[in-house]
Amino acid sequence: MIFDLDGVLYPASNGYLEHVRENQRKFLIEKFLLSGAEARDVQREAFARHNQTLKGLRSFGYAVDHDEFTEYVRRGMYEYLKPDVTGETQRTLLRLKENKNRFEKIILLTNTAEKEAKKCLDALGIDGEYIFADGIYGSSFLGDFAKPMPEAFKEVCKDINVNPSACVMIEDSFKNLRTCVETLNMAGVFIAGETMEFEEGCDEEKIKSVANVVVDKISSLEHVSSELFI
């Protein structure tokens, strides 16, 4: 089972992702002396083309250091990311983790840096070292690849020695999930949230035609896909 991070382990509507986008624009203004309008256009186009702003900026010719950029744009996360007060997210992850008969491995795969992903898990009160002991994969491991490129998923599956067709991908990005399901024959769980508003060509009909399951949060999985917990 492969989990995305942003918009999956916490709601994309909590303001943190917009905070990250604002930090990306500030980075462009400070580092490359762009105007506010220019920074907004460049950031939006970079993400739209590659689903990862860093990769998009580099494709446009901006010399951006990986560690400097990811650390800068992810700062301030503890103001937005908090543990789920209901405990439902943590309980769901623990139940899936303990279901050894169903899932041999559970990993996290994100387009941000592993170091920043671990900080996010800490802020969310999720024991990443236990839940994702099988691997936390991000931009440092992926290198030139990024979701939704098939190579990103293939490299991770190769590293954990699991065939992609044996995996379940849990995503809030339709572009990412479509690659997993249509190209790599994974099962797909779609988390319906704010991310849908930022992806062109993403609507409920298309999502239902690709995803095996659609839920609003991962804690809803037990109600609609109880077989995952058996």
Phi, psi and omega per residue, in radians:
M1 nan 2.314 -3.089
I2 -2.085 2.156 3.110
F3 -1.809 2.375 2.848
D4 -1.370 2.961 -3.123
L5 -1.792 -1.277 -3.024
D6 -1.182 2.246 3.141
G7 1.436 -0.057 3.119
V8 -2.010 -0.904 3.132
L9 -1.505 -0.125 2.976
Y10 -2.683 2.730 -3.092
P11 -1.238 2.345 -3.138
A12 -1.142 -0.258 -3.094
S13 -1.492 0.057 -3.053
N14 -1.391 -0.021 3.080
G15 1.722 -0.252 -3.067
Y16 -1.190 -0.736 -3.105
L17 -1.172 -0.609 3.044
E18 -1.169 -0.617 3.045
H19 -1.068 -0.739 3.108
V20 -1.109 -0.768 3.118
R21 -1.085 -0.683 3.106
E22 -1.141 -0.686 3.074
N23 -1.118 -0.642 3.094
Q24 -1.089 -0.719 3.112
R25 -1.174 -0.694 3.103
K26 -1.098 -0.685 3.117
F27 -1.044 -0.802 3.142
L28 -1.130 -0.656 3.128
I29 -1.163 -0.789 -3.086
E30 -1.312 -0.711 -3.024
K31 -1.444 -0.658 -3.015
F32 -2.093 0.134 3.031
L33 1.023 0.623 3.071
L34 -1.390 2.726 3.008
S35 -1.315 2.913 3.114
G36 -1.034 -0.741 3.141
A37 -1.158 -0.721 3.125
E38 -1.116 -0.767 -3.125
A39 -1.080 -0.710 3.126
R40 -1.115 -0.767 -3.135
D41 -1.160 -0.760 -3.120
V42 -1.146 -0.776 -3.132
Q43 -1.088 -0.783 -3.122
R44 -1.100 -0.771 -3.115
E45 -1.223 -0.653 3.123
A46 -1.067 -0.763 -3.138
F47 -1.252 -0.700 -3.113
A48 -1.065 -0.648 -3.081
R49 -1.368 -0.595 -2.980
H50 -2.183 -0.068 -3.114
N51 1.084 0.196 3.035
Q52 -2.613 2.069 -3.025
T53 -1.082 -0.720 -3.132
L54 -1.021 -0.842 -3.136
K55 -1.103 -0.694 3.120
G56 -1.125 -0.754 3.130
L57 -1.083 -0.738 3.127
R58 -1.138 -0.623 3.116
S59 -1.171 -0.427 3.099
F60 -1.474 -0.081 3.105
G61 1.749 0.086 3.103
Y62 -1.390 2.231 3.119
A63 -1.454 1.629 -3.051
V64 -1.978 2.183 3.087
D65 -1.346 2.271 -3.069
H66 -0.979 -0.949 -3.049
D67 -1.184 -0.719 3.141
E68 -1.079 -0.778 -3.091
F69 -1.175 -0.881 -3.069
T70 -1.137 -0.665 3.120
E71 -1.175 -0.701 -3.126
Y72 -1.135 -0.869 -3.004
V73 -1.299 -0.396 -3.110
R74 -1.614 -0.051 -3.111
R75 -1.157 2.639 -3.120
G76 1.537 0.155 -3.052
M77 -1.116 -0.543 -3.072
Y78 -1.222 -0.232 3.058
E79 -1.357 -0.383 -3.043
Y80 -1.979 -0.632 -3.055
L81 -1.643 2.096 -3.126
K82 -2.287 2.717 3.061
P83 -1.056 2.539 3.073
D84 -1.111 1.964 -3.038
V85 -1.144 -0.407 3.114
T86 -1.378 -0.342 -3.106
G87 1.385 0.000 -3.050
E88 -1.140 -0.722 -3.120
T89 -1.091 -0.832 -3.134
Q90 -1.096 -0.739 -3.139
R91 -1.119 -0.703 3.125
T92 -1.094 -0.802 3.132
L93 -1.088 -0.718 3.137
L94 -1.129 -0.741 -3.139
R95 -1.124 -0.716 3.106
L96 -1.162 -0.714 3.141
K97 -1.069 -0.688 -3.062
E98 -1.438 -0.100 3.123
N99 -1.512 1.247 -3.064
K100 -1.161 -0.424 3.132
N101 -1.223 -0.449 -3.058
R102 -1.703 -0.748 -3.054
F103 -2.186 2.048 3.120
E104 -1.214 -0.662 -3.097
K105 -2.484 2.576 3.044
I106 -2.258 2.161 -3.085
I107 -2.291 2.920 3.053
L108 -1.988 2.345 3.110
L109 -2.312 2.040 -3.080
T110 -2.370 2.753 3.097
N111 -1.494 -0.071 3.065
T112 -1.597 3.098 -3.104
A113 -1.258 2.542 3.127
E114 -0.975 -0.726 -3.121
K115 -1.048 -0.738 3.136
E116 -1.271 -0.599 3.097
A117 -1.092 -0.713 3.128
K118 -1.141 -0.637 3.069
K119 -1.117 -0.710 3.113
C120 -1.067 -0.786 3.123
L121 -1.054 -0.719 3.115
D122 -1.087 -0.772 3.134
A123 -1.107 -0.567 -3.125
L124 -1.448 -0.078 -3.132
G125 1.275 0.434 3.132
I126 -1.760 2.234 -3.137
D127 -1.340 1.496 -3.077
G128 -1.108 -0.593 -3.126
E129 -1.137 -0.498 3.119
Y130 -1.606 -0.972 -3.064
I131 -1.056 -0.767 -3.088
F132 -1.940 0.709 3.135
A133 -1.099 -0.406 -3.141
D134 -1.361 -0.199 3.067
G135 2.641 2.385 2.955
I136 -2.098 1.948 -3.025
Y137 -1.966 2.341 -3.141
G138 -2.561 -2.738 -2.994
S139 -1.161 -0.441 3.105
S140 -1.169 -0.752 3.118
F141 -1.260 -0.718 -3.024
L142 -1.240 -0.482 3.112
G143 1.075 -2.053 -3.103
D144 -1.333 -0.160 -3.122
F145 -1.692 2.736 3.051
A146 -2.742 2.587 2.999
K147 -1.030 2.393 0.271
P148 -1.716 0.353 3.127
M149 -1.072 2.289 3.137
P150 -0.979 -0.575 -3.120
E151 -1.064 -0.561 -3.141
A152 -1.078 -0.820 -3.136
F153 -1.235 -0.688 -3.127
K154 -1.094 -0.735 -3.127
E155 -1.118 -0.692 3.127
V156 -1.188 -0.787 3.115
C157 -1.079 -0.658 3.089
K158 -1.110 -0.706 -3.105
D159 -1.172 -0.586 3.134
I160 -1.669 0.046 3.070
N161 1.052 0.834 3.108
V162 -2.291 2.350 3.089
N163 -1.202 2.313 3.132
P164 -0.912 -0.622 -3.093
S165 -1.180 -0.202 3.110
A166 -1.672 0.061 -3.031
C167 -1.761 2.679 2.948
V168 -1.979 2.167 3.131
M169 -1.812 2.274 3.111
I170 -1.955 1.969 -2.965
E171 -2.416 2.678 2.967
D172 -1.906 -0.003 3.093
S173 -1.797 2.097 -3.138
F174 -1.120 -0.675 3.136
K175 -1.043 -0.767 -3.136
N176 -1.157 -0.796 -3.089
L177 -1.159 -0.643 3.140
R178 -1.088 -0.698 3.069
T179 -1.051 -0.792 -3.104
C180 -1.070 -0.787 -3.046
V181 -1.391 -0.879 -3.015
E182 -1.403 -0.582 -3.090
T183 -1.682 -0.635 -3.024
L184 -1.931 -0.020 3.057
N185 1.094 0.540 3.024
M186 -1.390 2.822 2.890
A187 -1.422 2.589 -3.044
G188 -2.272 2.320 3.024
V189 -1.996 2.162 -3.126
F190 -1.824 2.238 3.053
I191 -1.671 1.898 -3.070
A192 -1.401 2.072 -3.124
G193 -2.791 -2.727 -3.037
E194 -1.102 -0.476 -3.112
T195 -0.996 -0.547 3.131
M196 -0.973 -0.584 -3.075
E197 -1.232 -0.358 -3.059
F198 -1.736 -0.064 -3.098
E199 -1.894 2.158 3.106
E200 -1.205 2.512 3.088
G201 1.289 0.280 -3.132
C202 -1.840 1.983 3.073
D203 -2.444 2.948 -3.030
E204 -1.042 -0.682 -3.118
E205 -1.109 -0.785 3.129
K206 -1.158 -0.694 3.136
I207 -1.063 -0.818 -3.121
K208 -1.143 -0.462 3.131
S209 -1.340 -0.290 -3.100
V210 -1.881 -0.837 -3.047
A211 -1.338 2.485 3.019
N212 -1.307 -0.582 -3.107
V213 -2.458 2.450 3.049
V214 -2.181 2.166 3.111
V215 -2.371 2.918 3.134
D216 -1.617 -0.270 3.115
K217 -2.834 2.750 -3.026
I218 -1.180 -0.462 3.133
S219 -1.186 -0.247 3.091
S220 -1.397 -0.197 -3.088
L221 -1.025 -0.673 -3.083
E222 -1.115 -0.449 -3.114
H223 -1.459 -0.545 -3.066
V224 -1.875 -0.305 3.134
S225 -2.398 1.066 -3.072
S226 -1.076 -0.386 -3.129
E227 -1.122 -0.372 3.113
L228 -1.189 -0.329 -3.034
F229 -1.857 0.072 -3.087
I230 -1.632 nan nan
